[in-house]
Amino acid sequence: MGDRTQNDLYADPLLTALSIGFTQDTFIGKRVIPDVPVLKEEGKYNVFGREFLKRNNTRRADKSEANRVSWSLTEATYTCEAEALGDLVSDRERKNADPASDPEEATVHTLTQGLMLEKEFQAKEALFTAANYGANTVSPGTKWDNSAGDPLEEIETRRRQVMGSSGARVNKLVLGRDVFAALKFAPQVLDAMSDMAHKVLTEEVLAQLTGIPEVIVGEAVYDTAPEGATESISPIWGSHAALIVVPERPGLRVPSVAYRFVSEDLAVYRARAGMNRSDYLEVQEIYTTKFTSVHCGFLFTDVLT
């Protein structure tokens, strides 16, 4: 690309701060899968089982040693990947830009949005893939948009199942946008709301009805059409719902349904592309997303007709 070389790239702290500051309200990936910083791009992580639920003999006789126990956590490997997008901002673009616009800022925004979209997809694939959950998944026989369906009872049954299986409280319910829209008209949900001051279902009201601290609705959409074809916009999160356990203080030895292992935080790099009379801007983050505990979640697939 012109006379730019890889060695010319350097981190731009101002544009990096700008990139990190960009938010997209419809993206929920960072809210449902916590980041865990790691020192190396490759390493091992714990696959959380139920060893910590085992009852041990803790009583110690006077002047004796404490009973020794051994923990045998299962380990798996992770490999972080560089997720990056780049573009040129030409000298002519800067010269002809309206005083109220900034071509570099607009470019960083577009590149950052592209990386956030990929991160959202990885979160969806981790949480809404039935194979990740083992036996902890079901497709309701009576769909939740059917008047005979009872989504609140099914959610409560599976919430207690996760608690009984993992010893951890489900603290997040993740829904696709169409699922949440259907619940607004479900007879059982409307009946449960009959004595409440609020008559319109919101995330907060659904949290009260289910006893789950946080309800998170995935509303992000994307263009499914190949390059050059007519746009075709579809929701990312589909017609699924997941009950998940996400720790307040994430860490390599703290059970969670999934983690994002990050070896390099989001950063903006730049270099002069002299032959192109342009500056090259690149946004990069190095990470990988891993499902880490089959016991810390339950997945409802295809809950709508």
SERO-4910 file (N, C-alpha, C, O; in steps of 0.05 Angstrom, whole numbers):
BEGIN
 pado doro    nc1    nc2    nc3   cac1   cac2   cac3    cc1    cc2    cc3    oc1    oc2    oc3
  Met    A     17    -24      0      0      0      0     18     25      0     26     34     21
  Gly    A     24     35    -24     43     57    -26     70     49    -16     79     26    -21
  Asp    A     84     67     -2    110     60      8    109     55     38    129     56     52
  Arg    A     85     48     48     82     41     77     92     13     82     88     -5     66
  Thr    A    106     10    105    114    -16    114    103    -21    141     94     -2    154
  Gln    A    103    -46    150     93    -53    176    107    -38    199     95    -31    219
  Asn    A    133    -33    194    149    -19    215    141     10    218    147     23    238
  Asp    A    126     21    198    118     49    199     94     52    218     89     74    227
  Leu    A     80     31    224     56     33    240     62     40    269     81     29    280
  Tyr    A     47     58    280     51     65    308     23     71    320      5     80    306
  Ala    A     21     66    346     -4     70    359    -10    100    362      8    115    369
  Asp    A    -35    107    357    -43    135    360    -61    137    385    -84    128    384
  Pro    A    -51    148    407    -66    148    432    -92    164    430   -112    156    443
  Leu    A    -93    186    416   -117    202    414   -139    187    399   -162    187    407
  Leu    A   -132    175    376   -152    161    360   -159    135    375   -182    126    372
  Thr    A   -141    123    390   -148    100    406   -169    106    426   -188     92    430
  Ala    A   -166    129    440   -186    138    460   -212    143    446   -233    137    457
  Leu    A   -211    154    422   -236    159    407   -249    133    400   -274    131    402
  Ser    A   -234    113    391   -245     88    383   -258     73    407   -280     63    405
  Ile    A   -244     73    430   -255     60    454   -280     74    463   -298     61    474
  Gly    A   -282    100    458   -305    115    467   -330    110    450   -352    116    458
  Phe    A   -327     99    426   -350     94    409   -366     71    421   -356     51    429
  Thr    A   -392     75    423   -410     55    433   -433     51    414   -441     69    399
  Gln    A   -444     27    414   -467     20    398   -487      7    417   -483    -15    426
  Asp    A   -509     21    422   -528     12    443   -538    -16    437   -545    -30    456
  Thr    A   -540    -24    412   -551    -49    405   -532    -72    409   -540    -96    409
  Phe    A   -506    -67    412   -486    -88    416   -485    -95    446   -483    -78    463
  Ile    A   -487   -122    451   -488   -131    479   -465   -150    486   -464   -160    508
  Gly    A   -447   -155    466   -426   -175    470   -410   -171    496   -405   -191    510
  Lys    A   -402   -147    502   -386   -142    526   -402   -145    551   -391   -148    573
  Arg    A   -429   -143    549   -445   -145    573   -450   -175    581   -457   -181    604
  Val    A   -448   -193    562   -455   -221    567   -431   -239    568   -433   -261    580
  Ile    A   -408   -230    558   -383   -246    560   -361   -227    569   -353   -209    555
  Pro    A   -352   -231    594   -332   -213    605   -304   -217    593   -297   -239    584
  Asp    A   -288   -196    593   -260   -197    584   -242   -206    607   -246   -199    630
  Val    A   -223   -223    600   -202   -231    619   -175   -225    605   -168   -237    585
  Pro    A   -159   -206    616   -133   -200    604   -114   -224    607   -113   -236    628
  Val    A    -99   -230    586    -79   -251    587    -53   -240    576    -52   -222    559
  Leu    A    -31   -251    586     -4   -241    578      5   -251    551     20   -237    537
  Lys    A     -4   -275    544      6   -287    519    -18   -293    501    -40   -297    510
  Glu    A    -12   -294    475    -33   -299    455    -42   -328    456    -64   -334    446
  Glu    A    -26   -346    466    -34   -374    469    -30   -382    498    -11   -374    511
  Gly    A    -48   -399    508    -45   -408    535    -67   -428    542    -81   -438    525
  Lys    A    -70   -433    568    -90   -452    577   -110   -438    595   -104   -418    608
  Tyr    A   -135   -448    595   -155   -438    613   -171   -461    625   -170   -483    615
  Asn    A   -184   -455    647   -199   -475    661   -227   -480    648   -241   -461    642
  Val    A   -234   -505    644   -261   -512    637   -275   -520    663   -268   -540    675
  Phe    A   -294   -504    672   -304   -506    698   -324   -529    701   -344   -530    687
  Gly    A   -318   -547    719   -337   -569    726   -350   -563    752   -359   -541    758
  Arg    A   -353   -584    769   -367   -581    794   -350   -591    818   -361   -600    838
  Glu    A   -324   -590    815   -306   -599    836   -310   -584    862   -308   -595    884
  Phe    A   -317   -558    859   -319   -541    883   -345   -548    899   -348   -538    921
  Leu    A   -362   -565    888   -387   -572    903   -382   -597    921   -400   -603    937
  Lys    A   -360   -609    918   -354   -633    934   -351   -626    963   -337   -607    970
  Arg    A   -364   -641    981   -362   -636   1010   -337   -651   1020   -334   -675   1016
  Asn    A   -320   -636   1034   -296   -648   1044   -296   -649   1075   -311   -633   1087
  Asn    A   -281   -666   1086   -278   -668   1115   -261   -645   1125   -236   -645   1121
  Thr    A   -273   -625   1137   -258   -601   1145   -250   -601   1175   -235   -584   1184
  Arg    A   -259   -621   1190   -253   -621   1218   -225   -631   1223   -215   -650   1211
  Arg    A   -211   -617   1241   -183   -623   1247   -180   -628   1277   -189   -612   1294
  Ala    A   -168   -650   1284   -162   -656   1312   -140   -638   1323   -124   -627   1307
  Asp    A   -140   -634   1349   -121   -616   1361    -92   -626   1355    -86   -649   1357
  Lys    A    -75   -607   1346    -47   -612   1340    -42   -629   1316    -20   -639   1311
  Ser    A    -63   -633   1300    -59   -648   1275    -59   -630   1251    -67   -606   1253
  Glu    A    -51   -640   1228    -51   -624   1204    -79   -623   1192    -96   -641   1197
  Ala    A    -84   -602   1177   -110   -600   1163   -112   -622   1142    -91   -629   1130
  Asn    A   -135   -632   1137   -139   -651   1116   -132   -639   1089   -141   -616   1083
  Arg    A   -117   -653   1073   -109   -643   1047   -128   -652   1026   -137   -675   1025
  Val    A   -135   -633   1008   -152   -640    985   -138   -632    960   -121   -614    960
  Ser    A   -144   -645    938   -132   -638    912   -154   -630    893   -176   -642    893
  Trp    A   -148   -610    877   -167   -601    857   -157   -608    829   -134   -604    823
  Ser    A   -174   -619    813   -166   -628    786   -183   -615    765   -201   -627    753
  Leu    A   -178   -589    761   -193   -574    741   -184   -584    713   -161   -588    708
  Thr    A   -204   -586    695   -198   -593    667   -188   -568    653   -198   -546    657
  Glu    A   -167   -571    636   -156   -548    622   -160   -551    592   -161   -574    581
  Ala    A   -163   -529    579   -164   -528    550   -146   -505    540   -138   -489    557
  Thr    A   -141   -504    515   -123   -483    505   -138   -462    490   -159   -467    478
  Tyr    A   -127   -438    490   -138   -416    474   -117   -404    457    -93   -406    463
  Thr    A   -125   -393    434   -106   -379    417   -120   -353    408   -140   -353    394
  Cys    A   -109   -331    417   -120   -305    410   -114   -299    380    -93   -306    370
  Glu    A   -133   -286    368   -130   -278    340   -131   -248    337   -146   -235    352
  Ala    A   -116   -237    318   -116   -209    313   -141   -202    296   -143   -212    273
  Glu    A   -158   -186    306   -182   -177    291   -176   -148    284   -173   -131    302
  Ala    A   -174   -142    258   -166   -115    250   -179   -107    224   -185   -123    207
  Leu    A   -183    -81    221   -193    -69    196   -178    -43    191   -170    -29    210
  Gly    A   -173    -36    166   -158    -12    160   -169      3    136   -184     -9    120
  Asp    A   -162     28    133   -170     44    110   -152     68    107   -137     75    126
  Leu    A   -153     81     84   -137    105     78   -154    130     81   -177    130     75
  Val    A   -141    151     92   -153    177     92   -134    195     75   -111    200     83
  Ser    A   -144    204     53   -126    219     34   -124    248     42   -140    259     56
  Asp    A   -102    260     32    -98    289     36   -121    305     24   -129    325     35
  Arg    A   -131    296      1   -153    310    -12   -179    309      4   -194    328      6
  Glu    A   -183    285     17   -207    283     35   -205    304     57   -225    318     63
  Arg    A   -182    307     69   -179    326     91   -183    355     80   -197    371     93
  Lys    A   -172    361     57   -173    387     46   -202    395     39   -210    418     43
  Asn    A   -217    376     29   -245    382     20   -266    377     41   -290    381     36
  Ala    A   -258    368     65   -277    361     86   -291    386     97   -278    407     99
  Asp    A   -316    384    103   -331    406    116   -318    411    143   -309    393    157
  Pro    A   -317    437    152   -305    443    177   -317    428    201   -303    423    221
  Ala    A   -342    420    199   -355    405    221   -349    376    221   -357    362    239
  Ser    A   -336    366    200   -331    337    198   -301    332    200   -284    349    194
  Asp    A   -294    308    208   -266    299    211   -263    272    197   -273    252    207
  Pro    A   -250    271    174   -248    246    159   -234    224    176   -242    200    173
  Glu    A   -215    231    192   -202    210    208   -221    199    229   -223    175    234
  Glu    A   -236    217    242   -255    208    262   -277    190    250   -284    169    261
  Ala    A   -287    198    226   -307    182    213   -296    154    205   -310    134    207
  Thr    A   -271    154    196   -259    128    188   -255    110    212   -261     86    210
  Val    A   -245    121    234   -241    105    258   -268     95    268   -270     72    277
  His    A   -288    111    267   -315    102    275   -324     79    259   -334     59    270
  Thr    A   -322     80    232   -330     59    214   -314     33    219   -326     11    221
  Leu    A   -288     35    223   -272     12    228   -278     -1    255   -280    -25    257
  Thr    A   -283     16    275   -289      6    301   -316     -9    301   -319    -30    314
  Gln    A   -335      2    287   -361    -11    284   -358    -38    272   -372    -57    280
  Gly    A   -341    -41    252   -336    -67    240   -325    -87    259   -333   -110    259
  Leu    A   -306    -78    276   -295    -97    296   -315   -104    317   -316   -127    327
  Met    A   -332    -85    325   -353    -90    345   -373   -110    335   -384   -126    350
  Leu    A   -379   -108    309   -398   -126    297   -388   -155    298   -402   -174    303
  Glu    A   -362   -158    292   -349   -185    293   -350   -195    322   -355   -219    326
  Lys    A   -344   -178    341   -344   -186    369   -372   -195    377   -376   -214    393
  Glu    A   -392   -181    367   -420   -188    373   -427   -216    362   -440   -232    375
  Phe    A   -417   -222    338   -422   -248    326   -408   -270    342   -420   -291    346
  Gln    A   -384   -265    351   -370   -285    367   -385   -291    393   -386   -313    402
  Ala    A   -396   -270    405   -412   -273    430   -437   -289    424   -444   -307    439
  Lys    A   -450   -283    402   -474   -298    395   -468   -327    390   -483   -345    398
  Glu    A   -447   -332    375   -440   -360    369   -432   -376    394   -438   -400    395
  Ala    A   -420   -363    413   -414   -377    438   -439   -383    454   -442   -405    464
  Leu    A   -456   -364    457   -479   -367    475   -503   -380    462   -520   -392    476
  Phe    A   -506   -378    436   -530   -388    423   -524   -413    405   -538   -418    386
  Thr    A   -503   -427    412   -497   -452    398   -503   -476    416   -491   -479    437
  Ala    A   -523   -492    408   -533   -513    426   -512   -533    434   -512   -543    456
  Ala    A   -493   -539    416   -473   -559    422   -456   -551    446   -444   -569    459
  Asn    A   -453   -526    452   -437   -517    474   -449   -525    501   -434   -527    521
  Tyr    A   -475   -529    502   -489   -533    528   -493   -562    536   -503   -568    557
  Gly    A   -484   -581    519   -489   -609    525   -518   -615    528   -533   -610    509
  Ala    A   -526   -626    551   -555   -632    555   -571   -608    564   -595   -610    567
  Asn    A   -558   -586    570   -572   -562    580   -583   -545    558   -577   -521    557
  Thr    A   -599   -556    541   -612   -541    520   -638   -555    512   -640   -580    514
  Val    A   -657   -539    502   -683   -550    494   -695   -531    474   -692   -507    475
  Ser    A   -710   -542    455   -727   -526    438   -756   -530    447   -766   -553    444
  Pro    A   -769   -510    458   -796   -514    470   -816   -527    450   -818   -519    427
  Gly    A   -830   -547    460   -850   -560    444   -873   -541    437   -883   -541    415
  Thr    A   -881   -525    457   -901   -504    452   -886   -478    452   -875   -469    472
  Lys    A   -886   -465    429   -869   -441    425   -880   -418    442   -903   -417    449
  Trp    A   -862   -400    448   -868   -378    466   -887   -357    454   -899   -341    469
  Asp    A   -890   -357    428   -910   -339    416   -937   -353    411   -955   -341    398
  Asn    A   -939   -377    421   -964   -392    420   -980   -385    446   -968   -384    467
  Ser    A  -1006   -380    444  -1021   -372    467  -1021   -394    489  -1027   -388    512
  Ala    A  -1015   -419    481  -1015   -440    501   -987   -443    514   -984   -458    533
  Gly    A   -967   -428    505   -941   -430    516   -939   -416    543   -955   -399    549
  Asp    A   -920   -425    559   -915   -412    585   -886   -407    589   -872   -422    604
  Pro    A   -875   -386    576   -846   -380    578   -837   -375    606   -814   -383    613
  Leu    A   -853   -362    623   -844   -356    650   -839   -382    666   -819   -384    681
  Glu    A   -857   -401    663   -853   -427    678   -828   -441    668   -813   -453    683
  Glu    A   -825   -441    641   -801   -455    630   -775   -441    639   -756   -455    646
  Ile    A   -775   -415    640   -751   -401    649   -745   -407    678   -722   -412    686
  Glu    A   -766   -407    695   -763   -413    723   -753   -442    727   -735   -446    744
  Thr    A   -763   -461    713   -755   -488    715   -725   -491    708   -711   -505    723
  Arg    A   -717   -479    687   -689   -482    678   -670   -465    695   -647   -472    699
  Arg    A   -680   -443    706   -664   -427    724   -657   -443    749   -634   -443    758
  Arg    A   -676   -457    760   -671   -474    783   -653   -498    776   -638   -507    792
  Gln    A   -656   -507    751   -639   -529    742   -609   -521    742   -592   -536    751
  Val    A   -604   -497    731   -576   -487    731   -566   -483    759   -543   -490    765
  Met    A   -582   -473    777   -574   -469    804   -567   -496    817   -547   -498    831
  Gly    A   -585   -515    813   -580   -542    824   -556   -556    813   -543   -572    827
  Ser    A   -550   -550    788   -528   -564    774   -501   -551    780   -481   -565    783
  Ser    A   -500   -524    782   -475   -510    784   -470   -498    812   -447   -492    819
  Gly    A   -491   -495    827   -489   -481    853   -486   -451    850   -482   -437    870
  Ala    A   -490   -441    826   -488   -412    820   -515   -401    811   -530   -415    797
  Arg    A   -521   -376    818   -546   -364    810   -544   -353    782   -524   -340    774
  Val    A   -564   -359    766   -567   -346    740   -570   -316    744   -589   -308    759
  Asn    A   -553   -300    732   -556   -271    736   -561   -255    711   -563   -231    712
  Lys    A   -564   -270    688   -570   -256    663   -588   -274    646   -583   -298    643
  Leu    A   -608   -262    634   -625   -275    614   -621   -260    588   -626   -236    587
  Val    A   -611   -274    568   -604   -261    542   -625   -270    521   -630   -294    518
  Leu    A   -637   -250    508   -658   -256    489   -652   -243    462   -641   -221    461
  Gly    A   -661   -256    440   -661   -242    415   -684   -222    415   -703   -225    430
  Arg    A   -682   -201    398   -702   -180    398   -730   -190    392   -749   -180    403
  Asp    A   -732   -209    373   -759   -219    365   -771   -235    388   -796   -236    391
  Val    A   -754   -249    404   -765   -264    427   -776   -245    447   -798   -249    458
  Phe    A   -762   -223    453   -771   -204    472   -797   -191    463   -816   -186    478
  Ala    A   -799   -185    437   -823   -173    426   -847   -192    429   -869   -183    435
  Ala    A   -842   -218    425   -864   -237    427   -874   -239    456   -897   -243    461
  Leu    A   -855   -237    475   -863   -240    503   -881   -217    512   -896   -220    532
  Lys    A   -880   -194    499   -897   -172    506   -927   -179    503   -944   -166    515
  Phe    A   -933   -199    486   -961   -206    481   -968   -234    490   -990   -243    485
  Ala    A   -949   -247    504   -954   -274    514   -975   -273    537   -971   -257    556
  Pro    A   -997   -288    535  -1018   -287    555  -1008   -291    584  -1017   -276    602
  Gln    A   -990   -310    588   -980   -315    615   -964   -291    626   -965   -285    650
  Val    A   -949   -278    608   -934   -254    617   -953   -231    623   -949   -217    643
  Leu    A   -973   -227    607   -993   -206    612  -1008   -211    638  -1014   -193    653
  Asp    A  -1015   -236    643  -1028   -243    669  -1010   -237    692  -1020   -226    713
  Ala    A   -985   -244    690   -966   -239    712   -962   -209    717   -955   -201    739
  Met    A   -967   -193    697   -964   -164    699   -989   -150    709   -989   -126    713
  Ser    A  -1011   -165    711  -1037   -152    716  -1038   -135    742  -1052   -116    743
  Asp    A  -1022   -143    762  -1022   -129    787   -999   -109    790   -995    -97    811
  Met    A   -984   -106    768   -961    -88    769   -969    -60    759   -988    -57    743
  Ala    A   -955    -40    768   -961    -13    759   -955     -9    729   -969      5    715
  His    A   -933    -22    720   -925    -20    692   -941    -41    676   -941    -65    683
  Lys    A   -953    -32    655   -969    -50    638   -954    -56    612   -964    -71    595
  Val    A   -931    -45    608   -915    -50    584   -890    -66    592   -876    -57    611
  Leu    A   -884    -88    579   -861   -104    586   -835    -90    578   -831    -83    555
  Thr    A   -818    -87    597   -791    -76    593   -771    -97    603   -779   -117    616
  Glu    A   -745    -92    598   -725   -110    609   -727   -112    639   -723   -133    651
  Glu    A   -731    -89    652   -732    -87    681   -757   -103    692   -755   -116    712
  Val    A   -779   -100    678   -803   -114    687   -800   -144    684   -808   -160    702
  Leu    A   -788   -153    661   -784   -181    657   -764   -192    678   -767   -215    687
  Ala    A   -745   -176    686   -726   -185    707   -742   -189    733   -736   -208    748
  Gln    A   -761   -172    739   -777   -176    764   -794   -201    762   -796   -216    781
  Leu    A   -806   -206    739   -823   -229    735   -808   -255    737   -819   -275    747
  Thr    A   -783   -256    728   -767   -280    727   -749   -283    752   -739   -305    757
  Gly    A   -744   -262    767   -726   -263    789   -697   -264    781   -679   -271    797
  Ile    A   -692   -257    756   -664   -256    745   -655   -227    745   -668   -210    734
  Pro    A   -632   -221    757   -623   -193    761   -623   -176    736   -630   -153    737
  Glu    A   -615   -188    713   -612   -172    689   -622   -186    664   -614   -209    659
  Val    A   -639   -173    650   -649   -183    624   -636   -166    602   -637   -141    602
  Ile    A   -623   -179    583   -608   -166    562   -619   -174    535   -620   -198    528
  Val    A   -628   -155    519   -640   -161    493   -620   -154    471   -611   -131    469
  Gly    A   -614   -173    454   -596   -169    431   -611   -158    408   -627   -172    396
  Glu    A   -606   -133    401   -621   -120    379   -605   -114    355   -615   -104    335
  Ala    A   -579   -121    355   -562   -114    332   -570   -129    307   -579   -152    309
  Val    A   -566   -116    285   -573   -128    259   -548   -127    241   -529   -113    247
  Tyr    A   -549   -142    219   -526   -142    200   -537   -148    172   -559   -157    168
  Asp    A   -520   -142    153   -527   -146    124   -517   -174    116   -493   -179    116
  Thr    A   -535   -192    110   -528   -219    102   -520   -222     73   -511   -243     65
  Ala    A   -524   -202     57   -520   -204     28   -490   -204     22   -474   -190     36
  Pro    A   -481   -219      2   -453   -218     -6   -446   -191    -18   -463   -175    -25
  Glu    A   -420   -186    -20   -410   -160    -31   -422   -154    -58   -421   -171    -76
  Gly    A   -434   -130    -61   -445   -122    -87   -474   -129    -91   -486   -119   -110
  Ala    A   -485   -146    -74   -513   -154    -77   -531   -135    -62   -522   -118    -46
  Thr    A   -557   -137    -67   -577   -120    -53   -576   -126    -23   -575   -149    -15
  Glu    A   -578   -105     -8   -577   -108     21   -599   -126     31   -622   -126     21
  Ser    A   -593   -143     52   -612   -160     65   -606   -160     95   -587   -173    104
  Ile    A   -622   -145    110   -616   -140    138   -631   -160    156   -655   -165    153
  Ser    A   -616   -173    174   -627   -193    191   -616   -189    220   -594   -178    223
  Pro    A   -631   -198    240   -621   -196    268   -599   -216    273   -599   -238    262
  Ile    A   -579   -208    289   -557   -225    296   -565   -247    315   -558   -270    312
  Trp    A   -581   -240    335   -586   -259    358   -609   -278    353   -612   -297    369
  Gly    A   -624   -275    332   -644   -296    325   -666   -300    345   -671   -283    362
  Ser    A   -678   -324    344   -701   -330    361   -694   -350    383   -707   -370    387
  His    A   -673   -343    398   -664   -360    420   -663   -344    446   -667   -319    446
  Ala    A   -659   -358    468   -656   -345    494   -637   -362    511   -638   -387    509
  Ala    A   -621   -349    528   -602   -364    545   -602   -353    573   -603   -329    578
  Leu    A   -602   -372    592   -598   -366    620   -568   -370    626   -558   -392    621
  Ile    A   -554   -350    636   -526   -352    639   -516   -342    666   -529   -325    679
  Val    A   -493   -352    675   -480   -343    699   -455   -327    690   -437   -338    676
  Val    A   -453   -302    698   -431   -285    691   -421   -272    717   -436   -258    731
  Pro    A   -395   -276    725   -385   -266    751   -382   -236    750   -376   -224    730
  Glu    A   -385   -224    774   -379   -195    777   -350   -189    775   -342   -168    765
  Arg    A   -333   -208    785   -304   -205    783   -292   -228    767   -285   -249    778
  Pro    A   -291   -225    741   -282   -247    724   -252   -253    728   -237   -235    736
  Gly    A   -244   -278    723   -217   -286    726   -213   -315    715   -233   -329    712
  Leu    A   -189   -322    710   -183   -349    699   -193   -372    716   -198   -393    705
  Arg    A   -195   -368    742   -204   -389    760   -232   -384    771   -239   -396    791
  Val    A   -247   -366    759   -274   -359    768   -294   -370    748   -293   -363    724
  Pro    A   -313   -387    756   -332   -399    738   -349   -378    723   -358   -359    735
  Ser    A   -352   -382    697   -369   -365    680   -377   -382    657   -364   -400    649
  Val    A   -400   -375    645   -409   -390    622   -390   -387    598   -386   -405    583
  Ala    A   -377   -363    596   -358   -358    574   -340   -335    582   -346   -319    599
  Tyr    A   -317   -334    568   -298   -313    572   -287   -304    546   -286   -319    526
  Arg    A   -278   -279    545   -263   -268    522   -235   -263    532   -231   -245    549
  Phe    A   -216   -278    523   -188   -275    531   -175   -255    513   -173   -258    488
  Val    A   -165   -233    525   -155   -210    510   -125   -207    515   -117   -202    538
  Ser    A   -109   -209    494    -80   -206    497    -71   -178    489    -49   -169    497
  Glu    A    -87   -164    473    -81   -136    465   -107   -121    463   -125   -129    447
  Asp    A   -110    -99    479   -134    -83    478   -138    -69    452   -119    -66    436
  Leu    A   -162    -60    447   -168    -44    423   -149    -20    421   -145     -5    440
  Ala    A   -137    -17    397   -119      5    392   -121     14    363   -127     -2    346
  Val    A   -115     39    359   -114     50    331    -85     55    324    -70     68    339
  Tyr    A    -77     45    301    -50     49    290    -51     66    265    -72     67    251
  Arg    A    -30     80    260    -29     96    236     -1     96    223     19     90    236
  Ala    A     -1    102    197     25    104    183     20    122    159     -2    124    148
  Arg    A     41    135    150     39    151    126     43    134    102     63    120     99
  Ala    A     24    136     83     26    122     57     32    143     36     14    152     22
  Gly    A     57    150     34     65    173     18     58    171    -11     49    190    -24
  Met    A     62    147    -23     56    143    -51     26    146    -57     19    152    -79
  Asn    A     10    143    -36    -19    146    -40    -29    174    -31    -53    180    -33
  Arg    A    -10    190    -22    -17    217    -12    -39    214      9    -59    228      9
  Ser    A    -35    194     27    -55    188     47    -42    179     73    -18    174     74
  Asp    A    -59    178     94    -51    165    119    -67    139    122    -91    139    117
  Tyr    A    -53    119    130    -66     93    134    -74     90    163    -57     94    181
  Leu    A    -99     84    169   -109     80    196   -119     51    199   -132     40    181
  Glu    A   -112     39    222   -119     11    227   -128      9    256   -116     19    274
  Val    A   -151     -5    260   -161    -11    286   -157    -41    291   -165    -57    274
  Gln    A   -145    -48    314   -139    -76    320   -144    -83    349   -140    -66    367
  Glu    A   -153   -108    353   -155   -119    380   -148   -149    377   -156   -162    358
  Ile    A   -133   -160    397   -125   -188    395   -139   -203    418   -134   -197    442
  Tyr    A   -156   -222    411   -172   -236    431   -183   -262    420   -181   -267    396
  Thr    A   -196   -278    437   -212   -300    428   -234   -304    448   -232   -297    472
  Thr    A   -256   -315    439   -280   -320    455   -283   -350    460   -283   -365    441
  Lys    A   -286   -358    486   -288   -386    492   -311   -392    511   -316   -377    530
  Phe    A   -326   -413    505   -347   -423    523   -333   -439    544   -318   -458    538
  Thr    A   -337   -433    570   -320   -445    591   -334   -462    611   -321   -476    627
  Ser    A   -361   -463    611   -375   -480    631   -402   -489    621   -420   -472    618
  Val    A   -405   -514    616   -431   -525    608   -451   -524    630   -475   -525    625
  His    A   -442   -522    655   -460   -522    678   -470   -494    685   -489   -491    701
  Cys    A   -459   -473    673   -466   -446    681   -485   -433    661   -485   -408    658
  Gly    A   -501   -449    648   -521   -437    630   -541   -457    620   -537   -481    623
  Phe    A   -562   -447    608   -582   -463    595   -592   -448    571   -597   -424    572
  Leu    A   -595   -462    548   -603   -450    523   -630   -460    513   -635   -484    511
  Phe    A   -648   -441    507   -673   -446    493   -669   -439    464   -663   -416    457
  Thr    A   -672   -459    446   -669   -454    418   -695   -452    403   -714   -466    411
  Asp    A   -697   -435    383   -720   -433    366   -746   -432    382   -763   -450    379
  Val    A   -749   -412    398   -772   -410    416   -796   -398    403   -818   -397    415
  Leu    A   -793   -389    378   -816   -377    363   -824   -395    340   -807   -410    329
  Thr    A   -849   -393    332   -859   -408    309   -848   -396    283   -854   -406    261
***
